[in-house]
């Protein structure tokens, strides 16, 4: 179970970084937080969700199941679209800032993984002693 928790935490980090990269790329192209960006990001998410069965399946690489990352790849553009809706009308610089914040949250999640492991192990021990 702890391995599954670690895998989900890594997926959340990867999707946050993908959303961050998409928003930062849009801002560098001079695209602000309008409905066009929301529609474009939603279209990318929809295409990835519809085609997730056709994406390559590389399997395990460096002990990470990349199939799981690719299965949920649509979540990155979807997260970016939702973030854009929240700041609708934002300038390109503000979109870049939102992208940076999403990336920061993703990296905080990554660095808190040892704390997740500790909390899970502690909960297992407490549950084991109570049962």
GIRA-V90672 format. One record per run of one state. SS is the DSSP state (H for helix, E for strand, L for the rest). FROM is the first residue (numbers start at 0). LEN is the number of residues. If there is no record, write none. Layout:
SS:FROM:LEN, SS:FROM:LEN
This chain:
L:0:1, H:1:27, L:28:6, H:34:16, L:50:9, E:59:2, L:61:2, E:63:2, H:65:6, L:71:2, H:73:13, L:86:5, H:91:20, L:111:1, H:112:18, L:130:1
